[in-house]
């Protein structure tokens, strides 16, 4: 059986990393699996990518200036057709696993022309909204749920197009309970089967290093409490909750803290007692393992999050995490057992959670072992295999 995983890019973005891990998991399970990315197929035709970005900007201006629709998160209209669906069909795959479909890589209608059994693994909210990659769940319930459709003409145009053209999607893979609860409310997939299957991780690759040795190698003070915050792109800073991190450190009275961040070199924190190290563009798994291994705590106060791969990576390195309830991250954290579940967007509880975890002594390897039992490639692979065997009766 051949499986082709479809994604916009094959870079080091969160969705792309997840796709690579899922593809490797399929290969380990004995499936003929591969990745087909829009960027890779168009790398010799950069003009098309540039033109699609331009057309997206034009539509965004129409959205804002004419229809008065202002959206704070990134969007994808899916309005402009491409021949990418033909390249997907040329793979002759029995299963097409859609992942992150964005940046105008193909139109909503194009998706209806894809052959094969279509699975969609959710990495954001776009597949069940109109044009939004993410949006506040309360607004989602008002606009896209069964009983409260209050869309204006512009958003309704794209939403109705999805209802019409996404009928060939046969299975939705939700990576968290949060995703499934939202997706089940959308009119687009009311008759489509939905399953919760988390993202996998290779625990042989992701394992902790000696904390003292790693800190020494990076010249990080060994007597400090190391707190880690991961940001892959600065445009996601608000969604990832960077402001909650800054507010905590600006108000903290502790004098033994060291903050390590990625891609946050522009932030300024008014705290003379704080030591801050920032690392940009870390593309090496080995270096990421270094950061998790040297840290005492990972902060992930995302306002909106589909799953939370960085929490899983941290857990593989035996590092606890603090995150908000009512996000996809909630599935990964057991309160005070491997981290802290803060009340949603509650700065006081978030700050209290940080200091609680800094005073908590977790037993050696307990965080890692607990995560491995739930999220290893073998465990997640069995869940996929069971579903596929049931569908194709082999």
N, C-alpha and C positions, 0 to 999 in steps of 0.2 A: 504494500500500500504506500502510495506516495503522498506526502504532506508538504505543501508549500506555505510558508509563513510570509505574509505580506506586511511590509512596514514602510513608512516614508523613508527612513534612513537606516544606515548600518553603522552609526557612530557610537559615542559614549553617552548619549542621552539615556534617561531612565527607561523609556519604553524600548529603545534599541537594545539595551543591556538585557532587559527581560526577555526579549525575543530570542536573543542568542542563547540564553539559558534554556528556554523552552525548546528551541531547536536541538540543542545538545541532549536534552532529556529525551526527546523523541528518538534521536539516533541511538542513545544508550538502551532504549526500549526495543530496538530492532526495526524501527520504521525507516523508510527512505524519506528523510526530511531535509529540506533546504530553506534558505531565506531568499526572497526576492524583494529588493528595496527599490523604490522609485528613484532615489538619488543615484544609486549605482547604475541603473539602466539609462539614466540621462546624463551621466558624467561627461559624455562627449558632445552633449547638446546643452550647454549652460545657458544658451539664449532662452530656451523654453522655461527653465527654472526662473530666470530673471523676469521674463514676461508674465509668468503666473504670479509672482510676487507683486508686480505692478498692478495686475488686474485685481488682485486681492485688495490692494490699497484703494483702488477706484471704488470697488463695492463698499468698502468700509466707509469711505466718504459719503456715499449715497445713503448708507445705513444711518450715519450720524447727522448729516445735514438735511436730508429730505425727510427721512422717516423718524428722526429724533430718537433713535435707539442707541443708547450709550451702554457699552459692555466693558467692564473693567478687566476681564480675563481675555486671553487670546481666543481668536475665533477661526473657523474654517467654514467657508460657504458651500464648498462642494458644488459649485455652479458651472465650472468650466470643464468640458469634456477633454479627455486625452486618450491616447491609444494604449495606455498602460494596461487596461483590462484585456486587450488582445495578447499582450505579453504574458499576462497571468494565465490566460487560456492555453497559450502555447506550451505551458509546462506539462499539460495533460495530467494534472494531479487529481486524484480522487477526492482529496480534502484540501480546501483552501481555508487557511486560518488567518483571518484579518486581524491586524493589531492596531497600531496607531495610524489612522488615515487622516492626514492633515496637510497643511500648506498647499491646498488646492491641487493635490497630486492627481485627483480624478473627480469626476462629478458624481453626485448622488445617483443619477441615472446609470452611469457607467457600472456601478456596483451591481445593478440588476442584470447586467450582461455577462457576469462572471459565471463560468461553468463549474460544476462539481458541488460537493457537499460543503456548504459554507458555515464555518464556525467563526464567531467574533469574540476574541479575547479583549476584554475592556481594560484600557489603560487610562481613560479619562471619561468624561460625560458626553462627549460629542455624539456617539452613536445613538443616544436616546434623547438628545435635546434638538434644538433647531440649528444654530451655528456656534453655540458656546462650547468651548473645551471644558470649562468648569463654570459652575454657577452656584449661588447659595441654595441649599436644599429647600429653604422656605419659598424662594422665588420659583424653584423648579416645581414644587407642589402646586403653586398658583397657576403656572403656565402650561405644564405638560402632563399633569396627572389626569386620570380618567374623567373626573367630575368637574374640574376647574380650569378649563381651557380658556384663557383670557389673552390670547396672543393678538398683537396688531398684524396688519396685512403683511409686513415685511418678514417677520419671523414665522408667521403662519405659512407663508409660501414654501419655505425650506422644510418646515416640520411636516407639512402635508406631502411634500415630495418624498420624504423618508418613509412615511406610512405607505405610500404607493410603491416605491422602488426597493424597499428593503425586505420585501416578502420572500425573497429567496434565501434569506439567512435562516438556517435551520437550528442552530444551537448558540446560545450566549454563554460564555465562560466569564463569570464574575469572580474577581480575585479576592473579594471581601464581602462580608455580610452587608456592609454599607452600600457597596455597588449594587448588590442584588435587590436590596430594598428599594432603591431609587429606580432601577431598571424595570422592576415589576410594576411600577406605577405609570410607566410611559405607554402611551397609546400605540407606539410604533411596534412594540414586541409583545402585545397582549396575548398572542397565540403561539409564541415561541418558547421552547423549553430553555430554562436557565439553570445553570449549575454553579456552585461555588467551588472553585479550585484555586488555591493560592499559587503564588509564583514560587518556583523551585530555586534551590541553591546547592552548589557543589561544596559540601562540607569538607571534602578532602583538600580542595584548594583554599577554602576560607577557614583558616584555623589560627588561633592566637599565637603571638610571639611573646617572648619574655618582656614584660612591661619595663623593668629596670634597664635592660639592654637597649630597647628601642628608644627610650627617653634619652639615654646617654648618647646614642648615635645621632639624634636630632638636636642635642644640646638643650633639652627641655629640663627644667628644674625637677629633680626627683622628689622634692619635699612639697610639691604643689598638688592640688586637686585639679586634674585635667578635665575640662569640659569641652565636648566636641559639637560643632554645628556644621552640617554639610549643606552647601548650596551649589548646584550644578550650573545654573545660569542666573544672572542678576535680575532678569526680568521676572523670575519666579519668587523674588524675595518676599513680597507681601503674602502670597499664597503659602509659602513655607514658614511664615511667622517670624521673620527676622526681627521685627519690632518687639515681639515678646522677649526675645533673647537680649536685645539692647536694653530694654527697660529693667530686666532683672539685674544685669551687671551694673547699671548706673545706680541702682538703689541698694545693691548688696554691701553689707558691712564686713564681709569676710575678707581677710587679707592674704589668704593662701590659695587664691584661684588663678588658674591659667586657662584662657579661652583659645581653642584652636578652631579655625574656620577654613573653609575652602571657598575661593572666589568671592571673598568679602573684603577685599583690600580697601574699599572706599568707605567702610563704616567707621564712625568715630564714637567711642564710648567714654563718657566722662566719669572715669574712676581711676584715680592715681595709683591705687593698689593692684590694679589688674594688669597681668601680663597677657599680651595678645599676639599670637602667631597666625599668619594667614598663608595658605598655600593655593596657588592658582593652577588650573588646568592639569590636575592630576589624572592621568589616563592609565596609570599602572595599578593593577590589582595588588601587587606587592606593597606599594606605597600606601594604598588605602588600608590594607591590613595593618600596616605600621601605625596609622592614625588611630584606628579602632583599638589596637592592642595597647597603646600608651595611655588611652583615655579611661577615666573613671566613670564617665557618663556621656551619653549621646542625647542631645536636645532635638526634638522634632515636633515643634508646635504648629504643624500645618493646619491652616484653616480648612483646606480641602485636600484630600489625599485618597487616591484609589486603593493603595495597598501599603506602601512604606518599605521599599527594598533596603534602604539604609539601616532601618531598625533590624532587619533580618541579618544583614551583613555584620552589624555590631554584635548581635547576639551570637553569631558564629565565632566571634572573637571574644566572647564572654564579657561583653560590655553592656550594662543595663541602659535602658532608654526611658525618657519621659515624653509622653505625647498626649494629645487631646482625645477625649471620648468623642463619639459621634463622627468619626472619620474611619477610613479603611484601615488605619493603623491600630485601631482598637482590638482587632483580632489577634495581633501579634503580642500584645502586652498583657500579662496577668498582674494585676495591681499588687505591688509590694513583693511579688515573687520573682519577677525578672525585670521590673521597672515600675513606673508610676503612671496611672491614668488620671490626668488632670480634668477637672470640669471644663467643658468646652469654652475656649477663648476667655478663661478666667485667669487674669494675670496673677492675682493673689495666690490661687491654688497652684498655678504653674510654678511660681517662685517657691512656694512651700514644698512642692514636690522635689525640686532640685535639691534643696537643703536636706530633705528627708533621705533622698537616695545617697547623698554624699556621706551621710552618717550610717548607712546600712552596709553591713558586711555580707555579701553574697558568697555562698560556699563555692569553692573552686570548681569550675566547669559546669555548674548546675544550669546556668543560663544557656550555654552552648548545647548541652545534652538535651534539654527540653525542646529547643528549636529544631535540633536535628531529627527528633522523633516525628515532627510535624511537617517539616519543609524540605527535607532532603530530596534530591532528584529521584531516588528510588520510590519514596513515599508518594510524591506528586505524580510520578510516572505511572504508578499503579492506578491512581484515580483516573487519569486520562485513558489508560488501557481498558479499564472496566467500561467506561462510557462508549469508547469506540467499538469494543467487542459487542456491546449491546445493540448499537446502531447497525453495524454491518454483519452481525451474526456469524462471526468467524472464530 
